């Protein structure tokens, strides 16, 4: 897995499953015996992978790649919940999934209901762990490791301790989502994420309602699946980005997908396949939108707007914002765009909570925010926030305050004997020391970008990333540090400027962290620090 972009705990990443898959990804649920949407149309939609049920297709398929080029198979566990006991064993379903060349194999975990008491949930978890262990011993390819435990967070934590798979799928949450108890779903997801390595792709089983994709992605979900597009169509459900409407009660089509622009509402009412196709266009469009919101650093606003239209999602967002330490750990310290105050929950954004915490720890515990940070992210790039900012200060006080806010107490002393150079607009551009370039004040976010001389001076107080010896020649040439060469890291957030050192503690270079400290040590692919 390789991270390409981050926002909140969401991530656009590249994972290799037969071919490169870009997450967050929707694995479209298909039944090869009944496919309301053609393969050709699904390709046009941008479907990357599908999921099919090994119990339903048992003895009917010889190679799943006749269905699609990347296929994830489920075991039959959901059928145990929805229709009762299934006539298949864990050993049988694993053997069959391998026989049909599934790209991701799922053992027959034991579905845990939210209504199960603690002892029942624990007993089901223990049996699930036993079955996963058998699967790991017998599956050579990619193994899905279901995480059960019901509503009991300590059991979910225990399940994660026994993780031995390649993908973690959070099971047993469909009944909660059906009741719109997204606050409980969020607590389960965050508990699992906190107790799994950061490089493990996480799948929310049965999550395919477009309204909730952004919320779950913000919590850290990488993979989704759902048959909702077809199930809703069977009962006349017309999906939109925010809700599902009964097409019998509608008078016109509020959508410009290929189905809606080429058919009348009466034609779609009469043809469930057309309705299913429309629904899938909506789901796939929303999945693309979530990925782009992460790339743009606008996922919070996107989820916030969804929450305004749905009480269940609002409860889920409030639950997510209680996990401040978790969100701050993953959310980059600066964004491409400004941020807007939309409501009281905006004050709980990780950009705001972390910046206020840093200010109170590093600058002042009382009073308004110093006017020195008037142009520094997020204070200078936020709009409408009820945060008091003091009066303007002189240029040297401004530079020293920014240095202390950005790097910690003591950073300001390195700027005592410096000279400020302004641009044509009168804004501070560069800082010189001994007539040599020392730092730049970046206009886009108001942060200092240090030269190598400044970074060497400030090594004792700056956060450090230690790299393996074989990477040093490349880093000295200005090439980025890849995660597989990171030996050790201080508690670094994505976006922070760090010092890159060797294992003896000697300076090599400076650069901007792309990953946080846990990701740097967990991942074996992708850039960890972009070297300057």
Phi, psi and omega per residue, in radians:
X1 nan 2.376 -3.134
X2 -2.308 2.134 -3.123
X3 -1.367 2.302 3.131
X4 -1.891 -0.509 3.129
X5 -2.767 2.644 -3.096
X6 -2.358 2.551 2.977
X7 -2.831 2.344 -2.943
X8 0.887 -2.336 3.033
X9 -1.697 0.101 3.111
X10 -1.376 2.692 -3.128
X11 -2.622 2.369 2.913
X12 -1.576 2.134 -3.059
X13 -2.424 2.834 3.092
X14 -1.958 2.143 3.074
X15 -2.167 2.572 -3.090
X16 -1.716 1.930 3.059
X17 -2.286 1.401 -3.015
X18 1.391 -0.815 3.026
X19 -2.520 3.042 -3.128
X20 -1.263 2.218 3.084
X21 -1.998 2.340 3.121
X22 -1.718 2.177 3.134
X23 -1.793 2.814 -0.053
X24 -1.084 2.435 -3.034
X25 -2.215 2.484 3.037
X26 -1.729 1.985 3.026
X27 -1.494 1.844 -3.035
X28 -1.272 2.210 3.138
X29 -1.317 2.193 3.116
X30 -2.271 2.565 2.968
X31 -1.999 1.913 -3.059
X32 -1.032 -0.293 3.108
X33 -1.438 -0.263 -3.095
X34 -2.677 1.641 -3.109
X35 -2.004 1.752 -3.109
X36 -1.198 -0.339 3.128
X37 -2.079 2.269 -3.067
X38 -1.255 2.748 3.093
X39 -1.036 -0.716 -3.122
X40 -1.053 -0.760 3.136
X41 -1.184 -0.702 3.129
X42 -1.098 -0.632 3.065
X43 -1.073 -0.749 3.138
X44 -1.100 -0.570 -3.134
X45 -1.253 -0.325 -3.091
X46 1.634 0.349 3.096
X47 -1.102 2.224 -3.114
X48 -1.690 -0.579 -3.108
X49 -2.681 2.786 3.100
X50 -2.205 2.843 3.048
X51 -2.216 2.358 3.104
X52 -2.329 2.783 -3.011
X53 -1.677 2.071 -3.102
X54 -1.096 -0.472 3.125
X55 -1.239 -0.723 -3.118
X56 -1.217 -0.670 -3.049
X57 -1.643 0.054 -3.025
X58 -0.912 2.250 3.112
X59 1.172 0.253 3.127
X60 -2.005 -0.245 -3.085
X61 -2.216 2.387 3.095
X62 -1.728 -0.532 3.132
X63 -2.562 2.041 -3.080
X64 -1.109 -0.314 -3.125
X65 -1.314 -0.037 2.924
X66 -1.272 -0.389 3.125
X67 -1.475 -0.838 -3.052
X68 -2.788 2.881 -3.094
X69 -1.399 -0.457 3.038
X70 -2.215 2.027 -3.043
X71 -2.236 2.270 3.107
X72 -1.879 2.273 3.140
X73 -1.953 2.397 3.010
X74 -1.641 2.892 -2.946
X75 -1.716 -0.428 -3.003
X76 2.138 0.003 -3.121
X77 -1.033 -0.738 -3.098
X78 -1.112 -0.584 3.105
X79 -1.142 -0.539 3.067
X80 -1.059 -0.646 3.139
X81 -1.362 -0.775 -2.968
X82 -1.451 -0.608 -3.083
X83 -2.201 0.094 3.115
X84 1.794 -2.870 -3.088
X85 -1.049 2.511 3.088
X86 -1.890 2.607 -3.075
X87 -1.602 1.132 3.123
X88 -2.732 2.567 3.119
X89 -1.812 2.899 3.095
X90 -1.027 -0.788 -3.120
X91 -1.091 -0.718 -3.116
X92 -1.159 -0.769 -3.091
X93 -1.205 -0.628 3.101
X94 -1.149 -0.773 3.139
X95 -1.083 -0.723 -3.115
X96 -1.194 -0.746 3.141
X97 -1.083 -0.630 3.074
X98 -1.210 -0.665 -3.132
X99 -1.076 -0.675 -3.098
X100 -1.590 0.166 3.006
X101 1.134 0.725 3.092
X102 -1.069 2.472 3.116
X103 -1.329 -0.564 3.077
X104 -2.327 2.148 -3.062
X105 -1.821 2.376 -3.114
X106 -2.042 2.202 3.051
X107 -1.264 2.919 -3.131
X108 -1.473 1.435 3.117
X109 -1.271 2.906 -3.104
X110 -1.758 2.001 -3.072
X111 -1.114 2.233 -3.130
X112 -1.883 2.149 -3.117
X113 -1.447 2.603 3.064
X114 -1.051 -0.415 -3.128
X115 -1.512 -0.109 3.116
X116 -1.126 2.416 3.058
X117 -1.294 2.992 -3.015
X118 -1.029 -0.806 -3.089
X119 -1.117 -0.678 3.111
X120 -1.150 -0.795 3.133
X121 -1.076 -0.689 3.137
X122 -1.164 -0.727 3.135
X123 -1.116 -0.727 3.115
X124 -1.152 -0.668 3.114
X125 -1.117 -0.775 -3.139
X126 -1.050 -0.689 3.115
X127 -1.216 -0.672 3.094
X128 -1.079 -0.767 3.123
X129 -1.069 -0.693 3.119
X130 -1.101 -0.735 -3.123
X131 -1.197 -0.648 3.101
X132 -1.137 -0.704 3.124
X133 -1.062 -0.736 3.090
X134 -1.068 -0.764 -3.118
X135 -1.086 -0.769 -3.129
X136 -1.068 -0.611 -3.137
X137 -1.288 -0.327 -3.035
X138 -2.084 -0.141 -3.139
X139 -1.821 2.192 3.140
X140 -1.536 -0.508 -3.092
X141 -1.539 -2.674 -3.116
X142 -1.295 2.282 -3.103
X143 -1.986 2.242 3.001
X144 -1.454 2.227 -3.134
X145 -1.902 1.715 3.140
X146 -1.146 2.454 3.114
X147 -1.918 1.852 3.118
X148 -1.819 -3.040 -3.119
X149 2.357 -0.011 3.101
X150 1.097 -2.483 -3.109
X151 -1.559 0.082 -3.076
X152 -1.612 1.876 -3.009
X153 -1.143 -0.535 3.106
X154 -1.188 -0.537 3.077
X155 -1.285 -0.633 3.060
X156 -1.094 -0.725 3.100
X157 -1.080 -0.736 3.125
X158 -1.115 -0.704 3.115
X159 -1.054 -0.704 -3.139
X160 -1.174 -0.562 3.099
X161 -1.100 -0.471 -3.120
X162 -1.695 0.212 -3.111
X163 -1.100 2.199 3.112
X164 -2.382 0.249 -3.084
X165 -1.699 -2.863 3.108
X166 -1.896 -0.459 3.103
X167 -2.319 2.399 3.097
X168 -1.796 2.076 3.100
X169 -1.901 2.181 -3.123
X170 -1.492 1.908 -3.058
X171 -1.738 2.953 3.061
X172 1.314 0.283 -3.102
X173 -1.802 -0.119 -3.130
X174 -1.035 -0.809 3.125
X175 -1.034 -0.619 3.100
X176 -1.159 -0.732 3.140
X177 -1.190 -0.600 3.102
X178 -1.120 -0.490 3.105
X179 -1.678 0.142 3.140
X180 1.030 0.546 3.097
X181 -1.582 1.089 -3.060
X182 -1.247 -0.358 3.058
X183 -1.121 -0.712 3.098
X184 -1.208 -0.665 3.112
X185 -1.078 -0.760 3.141
X186 -1.098 -0.772 3.132
X187 -1.057 -0.660 3.112
X188 -1.171 -0.814 -3.120
X189 -1.069 -0.843 -3.103
X190 -1.119 -0.688 3.081
X191 -1.031 -0.784 3.129
X192 -1.138 -0.795 -3.124
X193 -1.071 -0.671 -3.134
X194 -1.170 -0.405 -3.044
X195 -1.937 0.200 3.013
X196 -2.032 2.733 3.020
X197 -1.116 2.641 -3.056
X198 -1.214 -0.299 -3.119
X199 -1.598 0.170 3.120
X200 -1.570 2.109 3.039
X201 -1.146 2.332 -3.093
X202 -1.969 2.279 -3.083
X203 -2.001 2.248 3.028
X204 -1.661 1.807 -3.084
X205 -1.115 2.245 3.037
X206 1.422 0.180 -3.127
X207 -1.680 1.854 -3.124
X208 -2.511 0.102 3.072
X209 -1.255 2.087 -3.056
X210 -1.004 -0.482 -3.105
X211 -1.145 -0.451 -3.020
X212 -1.844 -0.051 -3.077
X213 -1.062 -0.747 -3.118
X214 -1.124 -0.749 3.128
X215 -1.060 -0.837 -3.105
X216 -1.206 -0.623 3.063
X217 -1.122 -0.683 3.117
X218 -1.095 -0.500 3.108
X219 -1.419 -0.198 3.076
X220 2.009 0.193 3.125
X221 -1.343 2.331 -3.109
X222 -1.790 -0.499 -3.040
X223 -2.308 2.470 -3.130
X224 -2.256 2.802 2.966
X225 -2.701 2.684 3.044
X226 -3.040 2.546 3.008
X227 -1.739 0.216 -3.036
X228 -0.998 -0.624 -3.112
X229 -1.000 -0.660 -3.136
X230 -1.517 -0.686 -3.113
X231 -1.125 -0.753 3.102
X232 -1.144 -0.690 3.141
X233 -1.053 -0.651 -3.135
X234 -1.047 -0.493 3.127
X235 -1.952 0.347 3.036
X236 1.438 0.376 -3.127
X237 -1.481 2.137 -3.133
X238 -1.806 1.956 -3.053
X239 -1.473 2.454 2.957
X240 -2.187 3.122 -3.122
X241 -1.141 -0.363 -3.036
X242 -2.017 -0.393 -3.040
X243 -2.826 3.018 3.062
X244 -1.995 2.229 -3.121
X245 -1.997 2.697 3.071
X246 -1.435 2.030 -3.054
X247 -1.117 -0.385 3.109
X248 -1.178 -0.446 -3.101
X249 -1.669 0.007 -3.097
X250 -1.644 2.643 3.110
X251 -1.886 -0.439 3.073
X252 -2.576 2.935 -3.044
X253 -1.707 1.971 -3.106
X254 -1.519 0.817 -3.021
X255 -2.628 2.597 3.126
X256 -2.045 0.471 3.059
X257 -1.203 2.872 -3.113
X258 -0.978 -0.535 3.125
X259 -1.222 -0.832 -3.035
X260 -1.262 -0.472 -3.141
X261 -1.482 -0.240 -3.087
X262 -1.995 0.027 3.131
X263 -2.394 2.686 3.056
X264 -1.431 2.858 3.119
X265 -1.113 -0.576 3.115
X266 -1.157 -0.694 3.120
X267 -1.110 -0.699 -3.129
X268 -1.261 -0.618 3.083
X269 -1.018 -0.659 -3.040
X270 -1.482 -0.272 -3.037
X271 -2.134 1.809 -3.104
X272 -1.132 -0.489 3.105
X273 -1.165 -0.691 3.090
X274 -1.126 -0.703 3.134
X275 -1.146 -0.721 3.098
X276 -1.100 -0.687 3.133
X277 -1.129 -0.773 3.060
X278 -0.992 -0.836 -3.106
X279 -1.016 -0.701 -3.126
X280 -1.236 -0.604 3.034
X281 -1.012 -0.732 -3.130
X282 -1.130 -0.801 -3.132
X283 -1.060 -0.833 -3.092
X284 -1.201 -0.634 3.086
X285 -1.097 -0.721 -3.129
X286 -1.187 -0.611 3.120
X287 -1.135 -0.735 3.093
X288 -1.115 -0.680 -3.124
X289 -1.120 -0.707 3.123
X290 -1.071 -0.784 3.122
X291 -1.049 -0.736 -3.103
X292 -1.234 -0.595 3.073
X293 -1.095 -0.641 3.081
X294 -1.147 -0.814 -3.138
X295 -1.050 -0.648 -3.087
X296 -1.482 -0.160 -3.093
X297 1.279 0.507 -3.076
X298 -2.078 0.388 -3.064
X299 -1.160 -0.617 -3.114
X300 -1.078 -0.861 -3.135
X301 -1.047 -0.682 -3.138
X302 -1.075 -0.835 -3.134
X303 -1.190 -0.679 -3.131
X304 -1.049 -0.741 3.109
X305 -1.134 -0.677 3.077
X306 -1.083 -0.736 -3.096
X307 -1.121 -0.549 3.119
X308 -1.135 -0.395 -3.072
X309 -1.788 -0.056 -3.034
X310 -2.614 2.056 -3.074
X311 -1.098 -0.643 3.134
X312 -1.118 -0.718 3.112
X313 -1.219 -0.599 3.093
X314 -1.083 -0.756 3.088
X315 -1.085 -0.663 3.116
X316 -1.139 -0.719 3.118
X317 -1.131 -0.749 3.111
X318 -1.073 -0.685 3.109
X319 -1.127 -0.721 -3.139
X320 -1.116 -0.689 -3.086
X321 -1.244 -0.229 3.040
X322 -1.279 -0.376 -3.134
X323 -1.597 1.084 -3.032
X324 -1.101 -0.765 -3.096
X325 -1.074 -0.668 3.136
X326 -1.148 -0.843 -3.123
X327 -1.159 -0.733 3.134
X328 -1.074 -0.610 -3.103
X329 -1.081 -0.627 -3.049
X330 -1.730 -0.498 -3.040
X331 -1.290 2.260 3.111
X332 -1.045 2.631 -3.070
X333 -1.309 -0.281 3.119
X334 -2.499 2.661 -3.058
X335 -2.141 2.878 3.128
X336 -1.225 -0.489 -3.014
X337 -2.186 2.874 3.028
X338 -1.228 2.930 3.141
X339 -2.116 2.639 -3.026
X340 -2.089 2.487 3.057
X341 -1.422 2.100 -3.116
X342 -1.991 -0.396 -3.123
X343 3.131 -3.104 -3.033
X344 -1.028 -0.528 -3.141
X345 -1.203 -0.303 3.100
X346 -1.065 -0.535 3.135
X347 -1.233 -0.187 3.136
X348 -1.727 0.074 3.083
X349 -1.018 2.492 -3.132
X350 -1.071 -0.556 3.102
X351 -1.067 -0.680 -3.103
X352 -1.356 -0.858 -3.084
X353 -1.091 -0.673 3.137
X354 -1.229 -0.755 -3.134
X355 -1.102 -0.724 3.116
X356 -1.172 -0.668 3.111
X357 -1.137 -0.804 3.106
X358 -1.039 -0.748 -3.111
X359 -1.080 -0.816 -3.115
X360 -1.182 -0.539 3.125
X361 -1.388 -0.622 -2.956
X362 -1.832 -0.455 -3.033
X363 -2.000 -1.175 -3.070
X364 -2.724 2.384 3.137
X365 -1.414 -0.266 -3.088
X366 -2.255 2.906 3.040
X367 1.430 3.037 3.119
X368 -1.234 2.936 3.078
X369 -1.175 2.384 -3.119
X370 -1.016 2.441 3.079
X371 -1.073 -0.265 3.094
X372 -1.093 -0.428 -3.087
X373 -1.761 0.311 -3.102
X374 -1.034 -0.462 -3.120
X375 -1.987 0.195 -3.090
X376 -1.745 2.387 -3.119
X377 -1.146 2.400 0.045
X378 -1.625 -0.068 -3.025
X379 -1.080 -0.742 -3.089
X380 -1.441 -0.206 -3.093
X381 -2.017 0.304 3.126
X382 -1.911 2.656 -3.083
X383 -2.287 2.187 3.039
X384 1.511 0.001 -3.103
X385 -1.304 2.410 3.129
X386 -1.383 1.062 3.130
X387 -2.044 2.107 -3.130
X388 -1.386 2.260 3.115
X389 -2.083 2.317 -3.072
X390 -1.236 -3.064 -3.108
X391 -1.277 2.821 3.090
X392 -1.036 2.642 3.123
X393 -2.144 2.990 3.110
X394 -1.237 2.823 -3.001
X395 -1.031 -0.750 -3.084
X396 -1.205 -0.669 3.062
X397 -1.094 -0.655 3.128
X398 -1.070 -0.864 -3.105
X399 -1.097 -0.769 -3.122
X400 -1.134 -0.682 3.140
X401 -1.189 -0.738 3.098
X402 -1.076 -0.750 3.141
X403 -1.045 -0.759 -3.123
X404 -1.197 -0.719 3.104
X405 -1.098 -0.726 -3.040
X406 -1.355 -0.718 -2.998
X407 -1.984 -0.223 3.116
X408 1.918 3.004 -3.104
X409 -1.022 2.391 3.131
X410 1.742 -0.304 -3.109
X411 -1.163 -0.511 -3.071
X412 -1.120 -0.502 -3.053
X413 -1.163 -0.366 -3.141
X414 -1.342 -0.099 -3.108
X415 -1.960 0.201 -3.121
X416 -1.106 -0.768 -3.061
X417 -1.848 0.860 -3.106
X418 -2.016 2.862 3.122
X419 -2.112 2.368 -3.108
X420 -1.682 2.333 3.087
X421 -2.004 2.215 -3.126
X422 -1.817 2.730 3.092
X423 -1.548 -3.039 -3.096
X424 -1.092 -0.513 -3.105
X425 -1.426 -0.103 -3.126
X426 1.592 0.023 3.128
X427 -1.523 2.639 3.110
X428 -1.143 2.253 3.133
X429 -1.918 -0.957 -3.035
X430 -2.330 2.772 3.046
X431 -2.135 2.245 -3.134
X432 -1.891 2.592 3.024
X433 -2.408 2.203 -3.041
X434 0.957 0.650 3.138
X435 1.104 0.302 3.060
X436 -2.034 2.637 3.129
X437 -1.051 2.257 -3.094
X438 -2.035 -0.686 3.139
X439 -2.858 2.815 3.047
X440 -2.107 2.472 3.016
X441 -1.674 1.885 -3.038
X442 -1.230 2.170 -3.045
X443 -1.180 -0.574 -3.022
X444 -1.190 -0.565 -3.089
X445 -2.376 0.027 3.084
X446 1.228 0.374 3.089
X447 -1.727 2.685 3.076
X448 -1.450 2.359 3.023
X449 -1.918 1.981 -3.010
X450 -1.459 2.535 2.948
X451 -1.354 3.017 3.104
X452 -1.115 -0.628 3.105
X453 -1.082 -0.769 3.129
X454 -1.150 -0.736 -3.134
X455 -1.103 -0.675 3.098
X456 -1.132 -0.739 3.113
X457 -1.062 -0.659 -2.986
X458 -1.721 0.237 -3.055
X459 -0.942 -0.672 -3.056
X460 -1.135 -0.520 -3.102
X461 -1.805 -0.267 -3.131
X462 -1.412 2.696 3.067
X463 -1.290 2.541 -3.000
X464 -2.156 2.558 3.027
X465 -2.135 2.141 -3.113
X466 -1.674 2.279 -3.105
X467 -2.027 2.731 3.128
X468 -1.206 2.714 -3.051
X469 -1.025 -0.660 -3.074
X470 -1.164 -0.322 -3.137
X471 -1.531 -0.299 -2.989
X472 -1.020 -0.816 -3.137
X473 -1.010 -0.629 -3.123
X474 -1.288 -0.707 3.130
X475 -1.134 -0.660 3.120
X476 -1.117 -0.436 3.089
X477 -1.459 -0.014 3.120
X478 1.660 0.132 3.139
X479 -1.426 2.641 -3.059
X480 -1.162 2.712 3.075
X481 -1.551 2.143 3.089
X482 -1.553 2.590 -3.021
X483 -0.986 -0.608 -3.076
X484 -1.160 -0.255 3.142
X485 -1.761 0.023 3.113
X486 -1.407 2.150 -3.120
X487 -1.645 -0.663 -3.079
X488 -2.716 2.683 3.115
X489 -2.618 2.466 2.936
X490 -1.211 3.115 -3.108
X491 -1.312 1.440 -3.007
X492 -1.732 2.433 3.017
X493 -1.790 2.625 3.061
X494 -1.027 2.320 -3.137
X495 1.743 -0.277 3.133
X496 -1.320 2.532 3.013
X497 -1.438 2.291 -3.057
X498 -2.247 2.869 2.996
X499 -1.738 2.300 3.095
X500 -1.688 2.167 -3.092
X501 -2.209 2.861 3.031
X502 -1.575 -3.114 -3.048
X503 -1.254 -0.177 3.056
X504 -1.623 -0.056 3.138
X505 1.567 0.167 -3.120
X506 -1.456 2.497 3.139
X507 -1.131 2.374 3.042
X508 -2.048 -0.888 -3.081
X509 -2.899 3.125 3.009
X510 -2.202 2.734 -3.125
X511 -2.978 3.121 3.141
X512 -1.796 2.245 3.108
X513 -1.158 2.333 3.060
X514 -1.711 -0.549 3.132
X515 -2.010 2.867 2.993
X516 -1.478 3.066 -3.003
X517 -1.101 -0.618 3.132
X518 -1.240 -0.726 3.136
X519 -1.106 -0.687 3.135
X520 -1.000 -0.638 -3.087
X521 -1.540 -0.430 -3.116
X522 -1.491 -0.651 -3.012
X523 -1.429 2.626 3.067
X524 -2.056 0.002 3.106
X525 -2.274 2.616 3.027
X526 1.644 2.919 -3.094
X527 -1.410 2.317 3.069
X528 -1.716 -0.724 3.131
X529 -2.371 2.251 3.056
X530 -1.539 1.924 -3.029
X531 -1.263 2.491 3.057
X532 -1.718 nan nan
